[in-house]
Amino acid sequence: MNTELVSISDLTPDPANARKHGERNLKAIIDSLRAFGQQKPIVVDRRGVVIAGNGTLEAAKRLGWEEIAIIRTELEPTQATAFGIADNRTAELAEWDEEVLVSLLDSLDDETRGLLDFDEEELGAFNIAETSLPDLKDKDRDPFQSMAFQLHDDQAKIVEEAIALARKNGKAFSDLNENANANCLAAICNEYLGA
């Protein structure tokens, strides 16, 4: 495979591209290109039609780029079309390892993490929106209370799973408290009480 640097004006977006690139997606690609540059080439056929990387091409155009790195595939048209679908589908079927993702996102500063376009609900579901409790010196500080529980390992696992589920259902955020786990626990209790 040979990477070429070509004029963007010589390339054509795939008119049969089945993958849509909404504004949120394009903004994320633009932010990535702006922050990190182009780190992988787009794939085009012999005629210069983009097979994989249509969103990257559009984002580069919006950034005013004149050139972009490409790889030309030698696949026949039908195979090239199938590859374009496979490229999108295989990415779509991947899943996050949430524990690793949390660790990686926690290692980034807020500005860099912001480039990755996770919204608050997604970050809450991944345990990223956690903020520390208020500093509760000399017992509790009105209107907050510190509560401690001693749980068996099996019970702790149940509580952790319930909190994770509550996060995924958007219960991590509340005007009353900045602590995501506390908000999830309160939401779970509200449901049990029928509130």
CORHU-V901784 format. One record per pair of residues at least 12 apart in sequence whose ideal C-beta (glycine too) atoms are under 7 Angstrom apart, sorted by the first residue. I is the first residue (numbers start at 1). GAP is how many residues later the second one is. D is the distance in Angstrom with one decimal. If there is no record, write none. Layout:
BEGIN
I/GAP/D, I/GAP/D
END
This chain:
BEGIN
1/70/5.2, 3/38/5.0, 3/66/5.4, 3/68/5.9, 4/66/5.4, 5/62/5.2, 5/64/5.6, 6/61/6.4, 6/62/6.7, 6/64/5.5, 7/59/6.4, 7/60/5.9, 8/49/7.0, 8/52/6.1, 8/53/6.1, 8/57/6.1, 8/58/6.0, 8/59/6.4, 8/60/5.4, 10/38/5.5, 11/33/6.1, 11/37/5.0, 11/39/5.9, 11/46/6.2, 12/36/5.8, 12/37/4.8, 12/38/6.9, 13/37/5.6, 13/41/5.1, 13/44/6.1, 13/45/6.9, 14/35/5.6, 14/36/5.2, 14/37/6.5, 14/40/5.6, 14/70/6.6, 17/37/5.0, 18/67/6.6, 19/35/6.9, 19/69/4.8, 21/33/6.8, 21/34/4.2, 21/37/6.1, 24/93/6.8, 25/30/6.2, 26/29/6.4, 26/32/6.1, 26/33/5.6, 27/90/7.0, 28/89/4.0, 29/26/5.2, 29/27/5.9, 29/30/3.9, 30/29/4.5, 30/32/6.0, 30/33/6.1, 31/84/4.8, 32/83/6.6, 33/26/5.6, 33/27/6.4, 33/30/6.1, 34/29/6.6, 35/80/5.2, 38/30/6.5, 38/31/5.6, 41/28/4.1, 41/29/5.2, 41/30/4.7, 42/14/5.3, 42/15/6.0, 42/26/6.5, 42/28/5.4, 43/28/5.3, 43/30/5.5, 44/26/5.0, 44/28/5.8, 45/28/5.9, 45/35/5.1, 46/26/6.5, 51/22/6.1, 51/29/5.0, 51/32/6.1, 51/33/4.5, 52/31/6.9, 52/32/5.5, 52/35/4.2, 98/28/5.6, 101/25/5.9, 102/24/5.6, 102/25/5.1, 102/26/6.2, 105/23/5.2, 106/22/6.9, 120/53/6.6, 121/49/5.2, 124/43/5.0, 124/48/3.4, 124/49/6.3, 124/56/5.7, 125/42/4.7, 125/43/4.5, 127/40/6.7, 129/43/5.6, 129/51/5.0, 130/50/4.9, 130/51/6.7, 131/47/4.5, 131/48/6.2, 133/46/5.6, 162/26/5.5, 163/18/5.7, 163/21/4.5, 163/22/6.4, 166/18/3.7, 166/21/5.3, 166/22/5.6, 167/13/6.7, 167/17/5.8, 171/12/6.1, 171/13/5.0, 171/16/3.8, 172/12/5.7
END
